Amino acid sequence: MDIRFSGSRSGTAPLTWGQRAIWDTIQKTAPDDHYFNFGRVLKVPRRARPLTVERAVEVLGALVERHGSLRTRLGAGPSQILETSGAIAVTLSAGDPDRLLDTLAERAFDYAGEWPLRVGLVVAGGTVTHIVLVFCHLAADGLGAEAAITDLRLLLLRGAVPGSPPPSPLDLARWQRSEQGLRVARIAAEHWESEYRRIPPTMFDRPVAVPEGPPVWRAQIVSRALDLAVQRIAAVHGVSTSTVLLAASSVLVGAVTGHDVCAMLPIVGNRFRADTANAVTTLSQEGLFVLDLRGDATFADLLRRAKPAALRAYRSAYHDPDDRDRLTARVSRERGAEIHPYCCFNDMRFVDRVDASHDERTVRQAMKETALTWPLSQDRLNCRFCLHVTGEPGGLGVSLTADTRFLPRPAMERYLYDLESLLVEAAFREVLEPVG
């Protein structure tokens, strides 16, 4: 069974800023670049009429026709090639949808030869119960995937998505080369250059171990205590929980590395324009967050510094990677060392909840529930320290993927538990009064 589509547009353009950023990352991670595949499982809504395989394929064809990124492949240069028509194979299964997602995501995409979407349908009694989508990161980021799922749900329930389609990557590439786009890029480049002149060349600058087996590992905790503590701190200080976590993560990176200025690269959604809010594409890029840790500062003091620093980082994320490459090379030559933090932060949650009412006894009791697992290991990664935040049924999920030559596994485990302890202590020892 294939999804056949026939869109209204075709064309070729340079890669967008977001596509170029993730393509550079993919190349540096290959052959382990399946790491960047991700997906979504949509349980067919009860209000939708019983869904046959044939009807599901029609609906999915309409989704691909609406969003040009899902029929865009990598071309020479590199460039992006938007195709008018084609067919995407569908995998049918009678099993667990999450297992089907893992199966579809386990191998890297053929970026030039394969459509950037893999589809699976879970069928029971002749009816489709779940639709599984796996995205190539060149076609969508997390927010783009959510937009695709929203549109897919509307197609199932109403038969159509209201309004005109959002801009395609083809449209975005052209805007980014306009006068307005170049002005946005120039402002972002000025931030990167000024901060690159004062940060450490890299945060993890000294190999400290020779690992046995794959050097890249991931450790993950799921912590209800951390979730409650972060909610309380954010509510009292009037900041987002993401800013609280970004600040605390930076504090501990400084402690681990011995640097008194921490540079971290938060992944930013870059959906500030109204017309791109629901675009199915990859707009996410790295911003540059710099936190000065010097002085006898409490965590509350550092959080005050972190709020404006985070805003500057978010503004710097919508940038031209070519500008960044040029200024990185220039400043690296001037300083006599490669300038790159190799330290990133990715808050993958879509909802931010704050609540100052959580009491200390409940939070400290919840610390006993925290568990750590090691869900991944591989040979290559384009970074040395990657912190990911997710919302999990049991609390806040925080995973650390690191190059163990620079941060051995015992240190990774200690870092995650220290993050929990730092924020629980801060929630009840330093932030009892709002910041003025």
N, C-alpha and C positions, 0 to 999 in steps of 0.2 A: 504494500500500500504506500502510495506517494502523496505528498502534499503538492499540488500543482498550483502555480501562481502566475498571474499576468498583471504586472504593475503598469502604471501610466508613464513612468519616467525611466530613463537610463542615462548614463554619463560617466565621465572619468574626472577625478580631481585629485589634488594632493591630499595626503592624510590630514585630518584635523589635529589640533594640539593634543587632544585626549588620545586619539589613535596613535599618534607618534610616540607619546609618552609610554603607553602600554606596549607598543611594538618594541621599543628599545629594551624594556624590561623583559619581555618574552625572549628576545634574542639572547640576553645575558643569562637566562635561566635554562634554556634548551640544553640537553634534551628532556629536562624535567619540567617543561613548560605546561604540561597538563595541570600543574599547580594552580594555574590561573583560570581553569574552567570552573564554572559554577552554574547552579541551576535552581529551579523552582518546581514545586509540586502543587498543582491546583486540583483540589477535590471538586468534582463537578457539582455546582450548586443544586440543592434540592429543588429549588423553584424552576430550574431549567427542565425542559421536557426530557424524557429518557433519551440519552445520547448514543446514537449508533456510531460505529467507526466511520462510516461514510460521511455522516453529518459532522463529526469531529474534524475530519480532514478538510471539509469545506470551510469550516470556521477558522481553522488554522491558516488556510490559504488566504482568507480575508485579512488576517492579522499580518501576514508577511507582505501582502500587497499594500497595506496601510503604512508600514514602517520600512523605509528603504534600507535601513541598516541591516535588516535580516536577510536581504538579498544583495548585500555588498561584499565583495571579496577583495583580497589583497592583489594589487597589480605591481608591475615593475616600477622601480624608482626609489622607494616604494610609493604606490598611489592607491587610491580606492576606485573600484569599478562597480558601479551600480547597474545591475542587470534588470531587464524588463520581465523576463519569464524564466521558468525553470521548474524543477521538482526536487523536493526534499523527502528522503526516505523516512518512513515511520516504523518504529519498533513496537510490536505488540507483545504484551505480557499479561499473565494471569497472577503475577506475584506481588511482592511488596513494592510500592512506588518509590520508597527511599532507596531500596536496593537497585531498582532500575535506574534511578538518577545516578547512583555511584557508578554503575556499569557504563552508562552513556558518557560520563565525565572522565573516565579513567585513562583515556588516551588523548594526546595532543591533537588539535585540529590541523588539517592541511589548509593553511590559511589562503593559499591561492586556488586550490582545487576543490575545496569543500565549502558548502554553504555554512554560514556562521551560527547555525541553529540545529541542534539535534532534538528529535521529538520522540517520545514514547507514550503509548496509551496503555493503561491498565484496564483490562476488560473482564467483566464477570457476568455470566449469563447473557452474553450478547450485547451488554450495555457497557459503555465507557464510564468508569468510576473516577479515574484520575488522569490528568494530563501532565506529563513530565517534560519540561523544557530545560535543555542544557545550552548555555550561551558561550560562544567564543567571546573573550574579553575585548576583542577589537570591535564587536558589534554592540555591546552593552556593558554598563557597570551595574552596581546593585540597584540604584534608583531607576535606571533604565529598565532593568528586569521587572521591577515592581510595576512600572508603567505598562509593560507588555502584559503582565498578569491582569492588571485592572481592565485593560482593553479586551483581553480574552474573556474575562468574566462578563463584560457588557455584551459581547458578541453572542455568548451562550444564552444570556437572559433576554436580550432585547433584539438580537439579530443585527445590530449596528452600533457604531461608536459615534456619538454626536460631535459635530464640529469638524473643522479641517484638520488634516494630519499635521503634527508638529514638524519643525525643520528636520530634514534628513542630514546625515553627515556631509553630503554634497553641498547643501546650503550653508552649513556651519563653516566648512572649509573656505567658501567664498567670502563669507562675512569676516572671517579672521584675517583675510588679506585686504579688507577694506580699510579706509582711513580710521574709522572708529575702532576696528579690531586691532590695528597697529598701535593705536594710542593706549588701549588696555594692556597690550603686551609690553609696551615701553614702561608704564608705571610699575608693572610687576617686576620687570627686570631690574629697575632701580632698587627695589627692596632686596632682591637676591644679592645684588652686587654689594650693597652696603653691609648686609649681615655677613656675607662671606668673608669680609675683611676683618671681622672680629670674633668669629667662632673658632673653636679648635678645628684643625684640618679634618679630623674625623673623630667620632666619639669612641669607637672601639679601634684603637690604633696599634695594639700590641698583641700578637698571638701569644696565648698563655698555655696551650695544651696541644697535644697531638692525639686526635681522636682515633678510636678503633671503630672501623666501620664507617657508615655515612657521616659526614661532618655536620649536616644540617638536621636539627631535631625540632620538634614542636612539643611544648608542655602546655597543658591547659588546666585551669581551675574553674569550677563553677561554684560561686559563692553568694549565698543569700545575704550574709553579713556585709559583704562589700557593696552589694546593691543598695541595702538600706542606709549604710553609712554615706555613700555618695549622694543619695537622694537628700539626706539631711544637710550635708555640707552645701550642696547646690542651692537648696531652698533658703538657707540662712544668708548666703552670700549673694544671692541674686544672679547666679551664673548657671550655665548648662552643666549637666552631669559630665558631658564630654570634656568641657574645659577643666573640671575637677580632675578627671582621670588623666588628661594630657599633662597637667601640672604635676601631679603625683608621679606619673611615669618618668617625667623629666628629672624630678628630684632624685629618684632612685638610680637613674642612669648616671647622673652626676656622682652619686655616692659610689657606684660600682667602678666607674672609669677614673675617678679622681679629678675630673674637669669641673671648674667652678662656673662655667657657662655651658649650658646644654643646648644643642641644636637637634631638633627632631622634625621629621617630615610627616605631618598629618595628611591623610588622604581626604581631599575636599571635594564635595559633589559638584560644585560650580554650576548650580542651577539657579542662578540669581535672576536671570531674565525670565519674564512671564512666558515667553513663547517656547522656552526650553524646559520648563518645569516637568512636562510629561513626555519629553523626547526619549525614544528608545535608541540610545546611542551610548558611547562611553565619553562622558564629560569629566569624570573624576581625574584629578591630578594631585601631585604633591605640592603642598605649601611649605613654607619654611618658618618654623616656630623656634624662637630663641628665648631662653629664660636665663636670666642672670641669677645665679645661686649664691653670690658672694654676700658676706655680711652675716650677722647673727640674727637670721630671720626665722620666724615660725612658719608653719605651713600656711597659716592665714595670711601672713605677709607675702609669701610667694604667690598665693592665689590672686592677690591684688595685682601683682606684676603680670600674672599670666593672662588676665582678661584682655587687656589691650594688645598684648603680644599675640594672642590667639586671633584677634580680629585682623591684625596685620598679616598673619600667616594665611588666613582664609582668602584675603584679597590677593595675595601673591600666587595663589594656586592656579588661577586662570592665566597661564603664561605660555609663551611660545618656547617649546623645548630647544629650538635652534638658538634662541637668545641665551637660554640658560647654559647650553653647551659652550657657547663663545665666551661668556663671562667667566664660567668655571675654568676654562683653559687659561684665560688671561690672569685671573686672580691667583690661580695655582702657580703660574710662572712667576708672578711677582712675589709670592710668599715662599716659593721653593718647595712646595708640597702639594699633593693632590687634595683639593677641597671637596669633600663629600661626607655628609654626616653618617651614611650607612646605618641609619636609625629611623625607623618609621612607626607611625601610629595610625591605626585604621579602626574608627568606631563605625561598625556596620549596622548599628541599630537605626530604626526609622522613627521611634517614639522616645521622647524624653519625659520622664516622670520625676518630679521633685516633691519632697514631703519632709517637713521639719519635725514631724511628730514621733518619729521612731525613737523608742526609749533604749537606754544603754544596755539594760539587762537582756532585752530581746536580741539586740545586735550581737552582743558578746556570746550569748548562747548559740546563735546561728553559726559562729565561727567553727564550732565542733562538727558541723555538717560538711565543711569544705573538703572537697576531694580533688586530687591531682592525677591526671592521666598523661600518657605520651602517645598521641594519636598519629604521628607522622614522623618519618625520617626520609631523607633523600640526599643526593650528592651535591646538587648545585642550587644556589639561590642568589639573586642579584643584590642581596642586602646582608647585613650581619646581625641585625636586631629588628624584628618586626612584631609589634604588639597589636593584636586584633581583639576588639570588644564586640560581644554579641549578647543579645537577650536570650536566656535559656529558661526552660520551665522551672529549674531549681534555683534561679538567681542570675547573677551577672556572670557571663562567660568571658574569661580573659585568657587568651592563648598567646604564648611567646614562641615564635619561630626564630631560631638563632643559629649562627655558625659557631659550633662548639669549640673551634680553634680559638675564638675570641671570648666566648662565654660558655664554659663547660656546663654539662648538665646539672651538677649539684648547684652551681650558681644560678642557673635558670630557675630551678625549683625554689631556691631561697628568694630570688627576686619576686616571684609571684606571691609567695606568702608574706614577704615584707610589704608588698603593695597593699595587701589586705590589712595588715597590722597598722601601717601608717595611716590609712584612711579611717579605720575604726578609732584609733587614738585621736586623730584630728577632729572627728565628729563630736567627741565628747570632752575634749581637753582644750580645744583652741577656738571653736566656733560657736560658743554659747551665745554670743552677742553678734548682731548683724554688723557688717562692715559699713562705716558711715559714708 
